[in-house]
Amino acid sequence: MQKSSSALLGNAATFLKPYKKQILIAAVALVFTAGLTLGLVQYVRVIVDKGFVEGSTESLNMAILGFLVVAALQAIGTFARFYWVSWLGERVTADIRKAVYAHIIELHPGYFEDNLSGEIQSRITTDTTLIQSVIGSSASIALRNLLMMVGGTVFLFVTNPKLTSVVMICIPLVIGPILYFGRKVRRLSRSSQDEIANVGAYVGESIQQIKTVQAYNHQRYDDQQFSNHVETAFKVALSRIKMRSFLITIVTTLVFGALAIMIWVGGQDVINGSMSAGELTAFVAYAVIVAAAVGAISQVISELQRAAGAMERLMELLEATNEITAPEKPRQLDGKFEGLLQVSALKFCYPSRPDTPALDNVTLTIKPGESVALVGPSGAGKSTLFDMVLRFYDPQVGSLSLDGIDIRELDPQELRSHIAIVSQQPTMFTGNVWENIRYGRPEASDEEVRAAAEAAYASEFIDKLPQGYDSYLGESGIRLSGGQKQRIAIARAILKDPEILLLDEATSALDAESERKVQLALEKLMANRTSLVIAHRLATVMNVDRIAVLDAGQLIAQGSHQQLLQECALYAKLASLQFAEPRAAETALESSK
């Protein structure tokens, strides 16, 4: 739903409010320069009547001197106006970008299921740049020309009320098209910005997945798809430009038509002697100023409407509701944090799949310092349970508590400060090794970072990188192998030193030698910590305290490896596929019949 212009102005005013002093300076400079421009015309009138018509050299010299003084003051005022208006544009744009990013980075992960990251990036970059252009330039031009139009009209009345009436008749004819076409331009501007965002999103996705694109020889198809996006954006932009062109053409024709009629009427008065040449010159100058001001406003109004569309898109981001928030009075994990994790009759459906439970009536208790492995086929709910522990989503039924406190009663930041996660596909950030490991604890010293890397057996390859720990890893760590990324991620978790560990197949990308080393590091890390481990390869979880088997979102069994081989058909089947234990599998299958 499109917001009203007054609502959007209110949103813009919120960001301008802290800079009242700068706005005042810019406004004074704006009024000052507009007044001087209008005042210059009076000197032109004196120059014509006293200097040219009457032939007075003294009057001419005085008028020219005054003209130069006013021109110098005009230059000073223009500098102040341009500087402070531009400053406001840059400052407000920076504030909007910071506000939008600060809000977006706190939104629950479910929000990004329906909103493309590239489209969000476009709003924060392209849309804010458009707003900066408007605040720092177009708005100033519009206000200045509005002052010139109003001031020029006043001087027209003072100079010759009769001729002014000719101009005033044409004003409604000019304002009408501005309002009519302005609304259409705003609507098309919004569509244009949306299409440009789609173009940016497509580029970002293609570049991020460039290896997959080229591996499947998908370049020609992607190029065609991109061309379609670009052409769609072009067609929408063309419609907007056409509307702007109609607006400018109609306004220009009406304004200068009125100007021609006025000059003809004024010329008759000069010929009849009822008006001096200087008065007519001044009147024509004021009329030209008013006409130029109206023409400029008609052009700027299109830019203002584009900015309104951009502001609307940004406000949608700022007003996006965060479904995961801290309670008004969050509880604290008082005393020594134990790490007791309790899942009680938990049921959860993803917003995109409301009728398909990802977790269904799951009850699981993990004692302080205990290690529990989650085993089951893909889609069983293992990763979803991790998301619930981190409170990326809230359950529809049931609860999840930490040391006896429902995690919904905790501040999410407090909750997550006690948890570290190592994912199956670890995330690397653009930056060097220091920054990627220190992500686990930004204030850590270099010695602590090195110690964490050594504990994760990452130092041996880090030291071989061109600049060691200062080596730039590229976007998403593209310069590292899968195993190297995983060891960096493990070092990050070790550095954080959490009470609860979430390991999502943390050794899956390692070769046999690296896996052995990292497994030793993880065993040390998991000692005396509550650990939840997702495992597809059962060999990696043989030494955990307990194994929980999930299937289709339900917890169907738990126990040791040997117990589950005898009691759980699904686990026995998985084991038979991985360990070649057919007898155990057959026994389990028979007993389940």
C-alpha positions in Angstrom: 0.0 0.0 0.0 1.4 3.4 -1.1 2.1 5.8 1.7 0.8 9.3 1.7 3.2 12.1 0.9 2.7 13.7 4.3 3.6 10.3 6.0 6.8 10.1 3.9 7.6 13.8 4.7 7.2 12.9 8.4 9.7 10.0 8.0 12.2 12.3 6.3 11.7 14.9 9.0 12.7 12.3 11.6 16.1 12.1 10.1 16.4 15.8 9.6 15.3 16.8 13.1 18.8 16.4 14.8 20.3 18.9 12.4 18.1 22.0 13.1 21.2 24.3 13.2 22.4 23.2 9.8 18.9 23.5 8.4 18.6 27.0 9.7 21.9 28.1 8.2 20.9 26.5 4.8 17.4 28.1 5.0 18.9 31.6 5.8 21.3 31.2 2.9 18.5 30.1 0.6 16.2 33.0 1.5 19.2 35.4 1.3 20.3 34.3 -2.2 16.7 34.3 -3.5 16.1 37.8 -2.2 19.3 39.1 -3.7 18.4 37.6 -7.1 15.0 39.4 -7.0 16.8 42.6 -5.8 19.2 42.5 -8.8 16.2 43.1 -11.1 15.6 46.5 -9.4 19.1 47.6 -10.3 18.4 46.5 -13.9 15.3 48.8 -13.8 17.4 51.7 -12.6 20.1 51.1 -15.2 17.6 51.2 -18.0 15.5 54.2 -16.8 18.3 56.4 -15.3 21.3 55.2 -17.2 20.1 54.4 -20.7 16.8 56.4 -21.1 17.8 59.6 -19.1 21.5 59.4 -20.0 22.7 59.9 -16.4 26.2 58.7 -16.1 26.3 59.2 -12.3 23.1 57.1 -11.8 24.4 54.5 -14.1 27.7 54.2 -12.2 25.9 53.9 -8.8 23.5 51.3 -10.2 26.4 49.3 -11.7 28.3 49.5 -8.3 25.3 48.3 -6.4 24.8 45.5 -8.9 28.4 44.3 -8.3 28.0 44.4 -4.5 24.8 42.4 -4.7 26.5 39.9 -7.1 29.4 39.4 -4.6 26.9 38.9 -1.8 25.0 36.4 -4.0 28.2 34.4 -4.5 28.9 34.2 -0.8 25.3 33.2 -0.1 25.4 30.6 -2.9 28.5 29.0 -1.4 26.8 28.7 2.1 23.6 27.4 0.6 25.4 24.8 -1.6 27.7 23.6 1.2 25.2 23.2 4.0 22.5 21.7 1.8 25.0 19.2 0.4 26.2 18.5 3.9 22.6 17.7 5.0 22.1 15.4 2.1 25.2 13.4 2.8 24.6 13.3 6.6 21.0 12.3 6.4 21.8 9.6 3.8 24.5 8.2 6.1 22.0 8.2 9.0 19.3 6.4 7.0 21.8 3.8 5.8 22.9 3.1 9.4 19.4 3.0 10.7 18.2 0.6 8.1 21.2 -1.7 8.5 21.0 -1.7 12.3 17.3 -2.7 12.0 17.9 -5.3 9.3 20.8 -7.0 11.0 18.5 -7.7 14.0 15.6 -9.1 12.1 14.7 -12.8 12.6 16.1 -15.2 9.9 12.6 -16.0 8.7 12.3 -12.5 7.3 15.0 -13.3 4.7 13.2 -16.3 3.4 10.8 -13.9 1.6 13.2 -11.0 0.9 16.2 -11.3 -1.3 19.5 -10.1 0.1 20.4 -8.4 -3.2 17.1 -6.5 -3.2 17.8 -5.3 0.4 21.3 -4.2 -0.6 19.8 -2.2 -3.5 17.5 -0.4 -1.1 20.4 0.5 1.3 22.7 1.7 -1.6 20.7 2.8 -4.7 17.7 4.2 -2.9 19.6 6.1 -0.3 21.8 7.6 -3.0 18.7 8.9 -4.7 17.5 10.4 -1.4 20.9 12.0 -1.0 20.6 13.6 -4.4 17.2 15.0 -3.6 18.1 16.3 -0.1 21.5 17.6 -1.2 20.4 19.1 -4.5 16.8 18.7 -5.8 15.1 19.8 -2.6 17.3 22.9 -2.5 16.5 23.7 -6.1 12.8 23.2 -5.5 12.7 25.5 -2.4 14.8 28.2 -4.0 12.6 28.2 -7.1 9.5 28.2 -4.9 10.9 31.3 -3.2 11.7 32.9 -6.5 8.2 32.1 -7.8 6.5 33.6 -4.8 8.9 36.6 -4.5 8.8 37.2 -8.3 5.0 37.2 -8.2 4.9 39.8 -5.4 7.3 42.0 -7.3 5.1 41.6 -10.5 2.1 42.9 -8.5 4.2 45.8 -7.2 5.5 46.7 -10.7 2.3 46.3 -12.7 -0.9 44.7 -11.3 -2.6 44.7 -14.7 0.1 42.6 -16.4 0.3 40.3 -13.3 -3.3 39.3 -13.8 -2.4 37.8 -17.1 0.2 35.6 -15.3 -2.1 34.7 -12.5 -4.7 33.3 -14.9 -2.2 30.8 -16.2 -1.1 29.5 -12.8 -3.9 27.0 -12.3 -3.3 25.7 -15.8 0.3 25.0 -14.8 -0.3 23.5 -11.3 -2.8 21.0 -12.6 -0.4 19.0 -14.9 2.2 19.1 -12.1 -0.1 17.4 -9.7 -1.6 15.0 -12.2 1.7 13.8 -13.8 3.6 13.9 -10.4 1.5 11.1 -9.0 2.1 9.0 -12.0 5.8 9.6 -11.9 6.0 8.6 -8.3 4.2 5.3 -9.0 6.4 4.6 -11.9 9.5 5.6 -9.9 8.7 3.0 -7.3 8.3 0.3 -10.0 11.6 1.4 -11.6 13.5 1.1 -8.3 12.0 -2.3 -7.7 13.2 -3.5 -11.2 16.6 -2.0 -10.6 16.8 -4.0 -7.3 15.9 -7.2 -9.2 18.7 -6.5 -11.6 21.2 -6.1 -8.7 19.9 -9.2 -6.9 20.4 -11.3 -10.1 23.9 -10.1 -10.6 24.9 -10.7 -7.0 23.5 -14.3 -7.0 25.2 -15.1 -10.3 28.6 -13.8 -9.1 28.4 -15.6 -5.7 27.7 -18.9 -7.5 30.0 -18.3 -10.4 31.6 -21.8 -10.2 28.2 -23.5 -10.4 27.2 -21.2 -13.2 30.2 -22.1 -15.3 30.3 -25.8 -14.3 26.8 -26.2 -15.8 27.6 -24.0 -18.8 24.8 -21.8 -17.7 26.3 -18.5 -18.9 24.2 -18.1 -22.0 20.9 -18.8 -20.2 21.9 -16.5 -17.3 22.9 -13.8 -19.7 19.5 -14.0 -21.4 17.7 -13.9 -18.1 19.7 -10.9 -17.0 19.0 -9.2 -20.3 15.3 -9.7 -19.6 15.6 -8.1 -16.2 17.5 -5.2 -17.7 15.0 -4.7 -20.5 12.1 -4.8 -18.0 13.8 -2.1 -15.9 14.4 -0.1 -19.1 10.8 -0.2 -20.1 9.6 0.9 -16.7 12.2 3.7 -16.7 11.1 4.7 -20.2 7.4 5.1 -19.0 8.6 7.3 -16.2 10.7 9.4 -18.5 7.8 9.7 -20.9 5.6 11.1 -18.1 8.3 13.5 -17.1 8.7 14.7 -20.6 4.9 15.3 -21.0 5.0 17.2 -17.7 7.9 19.4 -18.7 6.5 20.0 -22.2 3.1 21.1 -21.0 4.4 23.3 -18.3 7.0 25.0 -20.5 4.4 25.6 -23.2 1.9 27.2 -20.8 4.5 29.3 -19.0 6.1 30.8 -22.1 2.7 31.2 -23.8 1.7 33.4 -20.8 5.0 35.2 -21.0 4.5 36.0 -24.7 1.0 37.4 -24.0 2.3 39.5 -21.1 5.1 41.0 -23.2 2.7 41.9 -25.9 0.3 43.7 -23.5 3.2 45.4 -21.8 4.7 46.5 -25.1 1.4 48.2 -26.0 1.5 50.1 -22.6 5.1 51.3 -23.3 4.1 52.4 -26.8 1.1 54.3 -25.3 3.3 55.9 -22.7 1.5 54.4 -19.7 4.6 52.4 -18.7 8.3 53.1 -18.8 10.9 50.9 -20.6 12.6 50.2 -17.2 9.3 49.0 -15.7 8.7 46.7 -18.6 12.2 45.4 -18.5 11.9 44.7 -14.8 8.5 43.2 -15.3 9.8 40.9 -18.1 12.8 40.0 -15.9 10.5 39.0 -13.0 8.2 37.2 -15.4 11.1 35.2 -16.8 12.3 34.4 -13.2 8.8 33.2 -12.3 8.5 31.2 -15.5 11.9 29.7 -15.0 11.1 28.9 -11.4 7.9 27.1 -12.4 9.7 25.2 -15.1 12.4 24.1 -12.7 9.9 23.0 -10.1 8.1 21.0 -12.7 11.3 19.1 -13.4 12.4 18.8 -9.8 8.9 17.5 -8.8 9.7 14.3 -10.8 12.9 13.9 -8.8 11.0 14.5 -5.5 8.5 11.8 -6.6 11.3 9.4 -7.3 12.8 10.1 -3.9 9.3 9.5 -2.4 9.3 6.0 -4.0 12.8 5.3 -2.6 11.9 6.6 0.8 8.8 4.4 0.8 11.0 1.3 0.0 13.4 2.2 2.8 10.6 2.7 5.3 9.3 -0.7 4.5 12.6 -2.1 5.7 12.7 0.1 8.8 9.1 -0.9 9.7 9.7 -4.6 9.2 8.6 -6.4 12.3 11.1 -8.5 14.2 9.4 -11.6 15.5 12.3 -12.5 17.8 12.7 -9.8 20.4 13.9 -9.5 24.0 11.1 -9.3 26.6 10.6 -5.9 28.4 12.2 -7.3 31.5 14.5 -10.2 30.4 15.6 -12.7 33.0 19.2 -13.2 33.8 21.2 -16.5 34.0 22.2 -15.8 37.6 25.1 -17.4 39.3 27.3 -20.0 37.5 25.9 -21.0 34.2 25.5 -24.8 34.1 24.3 -25.4 30.5 21.2 -27.6 31.2 19.2 -27.7 27.9 15.6 -28.9 28.0 13.3 -29.3 25.0 9.7 -29.9 26.1 6.9 -31.1 23.7 8.2 -28.8 21.1 6.4 -28.3 17.8 7.5 -26.0 15.0 6.4 -25.3 11.4 8.3 -22.9 9.2 6.3 -19.9 8.0 6.6 -21.0 4.4 5.3 -24.5 5.3 2.7 -23.9 8.0 1.1 -27.3 7.5 4.3 -29.4 7.7 5.9 -29.7 11.1 9.7 -29.5 11.0 9.7 -30.6 14.7 6.7 -32.5 16.1 6.3 -33.0 19.9 10.1 -33.3 20.6 11.1 -33.7 24.2 14.8 -34.0 24.9 17.0 -33.1 28.0 20.7 -32.5 27.7 22.5 -32.4 31.0 25.3 -29.9 31.8 28.5 -31.2 30.2 26.7 -34.0 28.3 27.3 -34.6 24.6 24.3 -35.7 22.5 24.4 -36.5 18.8 21.4 -35.9 16.5 21.1 -38.6 13.9 18.5 -39.1 11.1 17.9 -38.7 7.4 17.8 -35.3 5.7 14.7 -33.3 6.6 14.4 -35.1 10.0 14.6 -31.7 11.9 18.2 -31.8 13.1 19.2 -28.3 11.8 15.8 -26.9 12.8 16.5 -27.9 16.4 19.7 -26.0 16.2 17.8 -23.0 15.0 15.4 -23.3 17.9 18.2 -23.5 20.4 19.7 -20.3 19.0 16.1 -18.8 19.0 16.1 -17.9 15.4 12.5 -19.0 15.5 9.9 -19.5 18.3 7.9 -22.7 18.5 4.2 -22.8 18.0 3.8 -25.3 20.8 6.1 -26.4 23.7 9.2 -24.7 25.0 13.0 -24.8 25.1 14.7 -23.8 28.3 18.3 -23.1 29.5 19.1 -23.8 33.1 15.4 -23.9 33.7 14.6 -20.6 32.1 12.5 -20.5 28.9 14.7 -18.9 26.3 11.9 -16.6 25.3 12.3 -14.9 28.7 16.0 -14.2 27.9 17.5 -11.5 25.8 18.5 -13.2 22.6 22.0 -11.7 22.8 22.4 -13.0 26.3 21.3 -16.5 25.1 23.6 -16.5 22.1 26.6 -15.3 24.1 26.8 -18.8 25.7 26.6 -20.7 22.5 29.0 -21.3 19.6 28.1 -23.1 16.3 30.3 -24.8 13.7 28.2 -25.4 10.6 28.5 -28.0 7.9 29.2 -25.2 5.4 31.1 -22.7 7.6 30.7 -19.0 6.9 33.7 -17.0 6.0 33.6 -13.2 5.9 35.5 -10.9 3.5 38.7 -10.0 5.4 41.8 -11.7 6.7 42.4 -14.7 9.0 42.6 -12.5 12.1 39.2 -11.0 11.5 37.5 -14.3 10.7 38.7 -16.1 13.8 38.2 -13.1 16.0 34.6 -13.1 14.9 34.0 -15.4 17.8 35.3 -12.9 20.3 36.2 -9.4 18.8 38.2 -8.3 21.8 40.6 -11.3 21.8 44.3 -10.7 21.6 46.6 -11.9 18.8 48.0 -14.6 21.2 44.5 -15.9 21.9 43.7 -16.0 18.2 46.9 -18.0 17.5 46.2 -20.4 20.4 42.6 -21.0 19.1 44.0 -21.7 15.6 46.6 -24.1 16.9 43.9 -25.9 19.0 41.9 -26.3 15.8 45.0 -27.5 13.8 44.5 -24.5 11.6 47.8 -22.8 12.2 49.7 -25.3 10.1 48.0 -24.1 6.9 47.6 -20.4 8.0 51.4 -20.1 8.4 51.8 -21.2 4.8 49.5 -18.6 3.4 51.2 -15.7 1.5 50.7 -13.2 4.4 50.0 -15.7 7.2 47.3 -14.4 9.5 47.1 -11.2 7.5 46.1 -13.1 4.3 42.9 -11.8 2.6 40.5 -14.7 2.2 38.3 -13.3 -0.5 34.5 -13.2 -0.7 33.0 -16.1 1.4 36.6 -17.4 1.9 36.9 -18.4 -1.8 40.7 -18.7 -1.4 40.4 -21.5 1.1 39.5 -25.2 0.7 36.5 -26.6 2.4 38.6 -28.3 5.1 40.5 -25.1 5.8 37.3 -23.1 6.1 36.0 -25.7 8.6 39.1 -25.4 10.8 38.9 -21.6 10.8 35.3 -22.0 12.0 36.3 -24.4 14.7 39.1 -22.0 15.8 36.4 -19.3 16.0 34.3 -21.5 18.3 37.3 -22.4 20.4 38.1 -18.7 20.8 34.5 -17.9 22.0 34.9 -20.5 24.7 31.1 -21.1 25.1 29.2 -23.3 27.6 27.1 -24.8 24.8 28.5 -26.2 21.5 26.4 -26.8 18.4 28.4 -28.9 15.9 26.7 -29.4 12.5 28.8 -32.2 10.9 31.9 -30.2 11.9 34.4 -32.5 10.3 32.5 -33.4 7.1 34.8 -31.4 4.8 38.1 -32.7 6.2 40.5 -35.3 4.8 41.3 -38.3 7.0 44.4 -36.8 8.6 42.8 -33.4 9.2 39.7 -35.1 10.6 41.7 -37.0 13.1 43.4 -33.9 14.3 40.2 -31.8 14.4 38.3 -34.7 16.2 41.0 -34.5 18.9 40.6 -30.8 19.2 36.8 -31.1 19.3 37.0 -33.7 22.0 39.0 -31.3 24.1 36.6 -28.5 23.4 33.6 -30.6 24.2 34.9 -31.7 27.6 32.7 -30.4 30.4 30.5 -28.5 27.9 26.9 -29.2 26.8 27.3 -30.3 23.2 24.7 -31.0 20.6 26.2 -32.7 17.5 24.5 -33.2 14.1 26.0 -36.3 12.4 25.4 -37.9 9.1 28.5 -40.1 9.4 28.0 -42.2 12.5 31.7 -42.8 12.9 32.1 -39.2 14.1 29.8 -39.7 17.0 30.7 -43.0 18.4 32.1 -41.5 21.6 29.3 -39.1 22.5 27.3 -39.7 25.7 24.0 -40.3 23.9 22.6 -40.5 20.4 19.1 -39.2 19.6 17.4 -40.4 16.4 15.1 -38.0 14.6 12.7 -38.9 11.7 10.2 -36.6 10.0 10.5 -34.1 12.9 9.9 -36.7 15.6 12.3 -38.1 18.2 11.9 -41.8 17.8 14.7 -43.2 19.9 17.8 -42.3 22.0 20.6 -44.3 23.6 24.1 -45.5 23.0 25.3 -46.8 19.6 25.0 -50.4 20.7 21.5 -49.9 22.2 20.2 -48.2 19.1 21.5 -51.0 16.8 19.3 -53.4 18.7 16.3 -51.2 19.4 15.9 -48.7 16.5 15.3 -50.0 13.0 16.1 -46.7 11.3 19.5 -46.3 13.2 20.3 -50.0 12.3 19.6 -49.3 8.7 21.9 -46.2 8.7 24.6 -48.2 10.5 24.3 -51.0 8.0 24.8 -48.6 5.1 27.9 -47.0 6.8 29.5 -49.8 8.8 28.4 -52.9 6.8 26.6 -54.4 9.8 23.9 -56.3 8.0 23.2 -58.8 10.8 22.5 -56.1 13.3 20.2 -54.4 10.8 18.4 -57.6 10.1 17.9 -58.3 13.8 16.6 -54.8 14.4 14.2 -55.0 11.5 12.8 -58.3 12.5 12.2 -57.2 16.1 10.4 -54.1 14.8 7.8 -56.2 12.9 
